[in-house]
Amino acid sequence: MSDEKPPARSGFGLSLKGRALRYLAAREHSRTELERKLRLHEEEPGQLAQVLDELQAKDFISETRVVASVINRRAGRFGAARIKYELQQKGLGAQAVAEAVDSLKGSELERAREVWRKKFDGPAVDAAGQAKQMRFLAARGFGGDVIRKVMRST
C-alpha cells in the first residue's frame, strides 16, 4: 500500500459553480451578492462572470425572485425604507427596488401597527415612553407619517 495522499484541493474541491449553487440552494441571491461572495474563489479572470452568466441563462439567478423573497421574509417585521435599503444592498436594479417599495406602501400602516402591537403591551403613559415606541418603529424602517398614525390610533 502506498502512503501517498491525493493532492490537497482548496475549498474542499468545490468549483465556482458548485459554490454558487450551494448559496442559491440556501436562499435566493442576486448576481451582485454572488459576485461578492465568490470573487475570492475565482481562479482565472472572467471565470466567475462566465459561471454567473450560465446560471442566469438557466434562470437560477432571478432578480424578480430575490425581490419577492426579501419582501416575503421582511415585510412582516420591517417598513418600506428598511426593505428598500436591503434591496439596494443586494445590487438590484433601481426599477425593481422602486416597484417593490411601491407595492409595500399600501400595507405599511397595517404592518406598522402589527409590529408595534407585538412589541408593546399598550400605549405609552408618558412622553418618554411614546418617544421610545416611535424610535423603535423608525428603526424598523417605517416612515414618520405612518408612525404618527400608529401612535394616534393606540
GIWOMO-V12879 format. One record per residue. RES is the residue in one letter. SS is DSSP state (helix for helix, strand for strand, loop for the rest). Layout:
RES;SS  RES;SS
//
This chain:
M;loop  S;loop  D;loop  E;loop  K;loop  P;loop  P;loop  A;loop  R;loop  S;helix  G;helix  F;helix  G;helix  L;loop  S;loop  L;helix  K;helix  G;helix  R;helix  A;helix  L;helix  R;helix  Y;helix  L;helix  A;helix  A;helix  R;loop  E;loop  H;loop  S;loop  R;helix  T;helix  E;helix  L;helix  E;helix  R;helix  K;helix  L;helix  R;helix  L;helix  H;helix  E;loop  E;loop  E;loop  P;loop  G;loop  Q;helix  L;helix  A;helix  Q;helix  V;helix  L;helix  D;helix  E;helix  L;helix  Q;helix  A;helix  K;loop  D;loop  F;loop  I;loop  S;loop  E;helix  T;helix  R;helix  V;helix  V;helix  A;helix  S;helix  V;helix  I;helix  N;helix  R;helix  R;helix  A;loop  G;loop  R;loop  F;loop  G;loop  A;helix  A;helix  R;helix  I;helix  K;helix  Y;helix  E;helix  L;helix  Q;helix  Q;helix  K;loop  G;loop  L;loop  G;loop  A;helix  Q;helix  A;helix  V;helix  A;helix  E;helix  A;helix  V;helix  D;helix  S;helix  L;helix  K;helix  G;loop  S;loop  E;helix  L;helix  E;helix  R;helix  A;helix  R;helix  E;helix  V;helix  W;helix  R;helix  K;helix  K;helix  F;loop  D;loop  G;loop  P;loop  A;loop  V;loop  D;loop  A;helix  A;helix  G;helix  Q;helix  A;helix  K;helix  Q;helix  M;helix  R;helix  F;helix  L;helix  A;helix  A;helix  R;loop  G;loop  F;loop  G;loop  G;helix  D;helix  V;helix  I;helix  R;helix  K;helix  V;helix  M;helix  R;helix  S;helix  T;loop
//
